[in-house]
Amino acid sequence: MADKYLLQVTAGPSYDPKSHQVVAVNSGTPTSIQSSLCSANVSVRIQNYRGFSFVPHRSINGKSLVFGNDFDHPIRDRIPPGFNAAFKIVKYIIDPGLDGDVYADKPYLYGNALSSINVLSVGPKNSKSTEFGSEEEAIEEGGFEGGQEVRQNLNIPDGAAARQKWFLGGHDRLENWQWEEGRLYKADFFNPYLDFNEFALKLPGFSLKVLGYLGGEDYLRYVLKDKDTGEVFFVVVFTLLSKDQVDKDQTKTPQVSMSNTNSSGDPTGQPFEPKADDLD
C-alpha cells in the first residue's frame, strides 16, 4: 500500500501553507526562512529529519520554546489501536519531557526544545541572518565562538544525552536559559523510528502501521514555537500524496514544484519516493 504514495516536504514561517516553500529533500542546499521572530535555515534528510540553524529576533525563555507536532483539526476518530501503548514507549524511551493531547480538537505533541533536540550547538551573538555557516558540516553538540561559555556558565553537560537529561531535571534549569536575541543556534532533530517505506512507527518491540488511517489531506507537521504566546518560529510539513493524483496534476500542469533532488542535490521537480537504502 505504501508504494501508492509519495512524500512532499514544505517549510515556512507560519502555519499558512501559502507562506511555505517546497524543501529539497536530501539536498545540501537548505531552505531559508525569514520572519519577524527569527531567521532560519532548514534541511531535511530521509530517513531522518535533519538540521536547522536559527537566529532569534527576540529573546525567549528556555521554558517557553517547544518543538513538536500539531494539527489544525481533530484526529481522535482516526487514531489507530495501540497508540496509547506506543505513546508510553515514546515517553519512556525517547522523550520523557513530551507532552500533549491527541484527542483534543487541535491535537498536539510538544517537547521542550532544550530536552527534545538531539544535537544543540550554541554559536556567537550578534549573528546576521546570512551567517549560518556551511550546512554540509555535521552539527556537533557544544558551542563555538563564545557559545561554549554560555553552556559552561550554566553548568550544562557537554554531551547531547547528558544535556537532554539535565534539562529534564528541573523547571529552574529551563527558566535560567535564554534563547538570546541575535545569537546563532544550530540543531539536529532526527527520528529513527519513522519508517517512510512502510509509513509506520517502529519502536523497540512495537510496530504501528499508520498508512491505513491516513487520507489524501493528512500531514505530519513539525513546529518550533513559543508555547506561552503561540508565536511560530518556523514550520516543516510532511504531506502524503497519492501517486495517481500527482500523475494527474503533472499531466495538467507540467511544472509542478515538488521536493525531490538528484544526486547533485538539485531539485528534480518530482515528489520524493523513499527507497530501501534511505532507511537504517
Beta strands, then each sheet from edge to edge (+ up, - down):
strand 1: 5-12
strand 2: 21-22
strand 3: 31-34
strand 4: 38-42
strand 5: 52-56
strand 6: 60-61
strand 7: 65-70
strand 8: 99-101
strand 9: 108-112
strand 10: 119-122
strand 11: 142-143
strand 12: 178-179
strand 13: 185-188
strand 14: 194-195
strand 15: 200-203
strand 16: 206-209
strand 17: 219-226
strand 18: 232-242
sheet 1: 2+ 1- 18+ 17- 7+ 9- 8+
sheet 2: 3+ 4- 5+ 13- 10+ 11+
sheet 3: 6+ 12-
sheet 4: 14+ 15- 16+
end
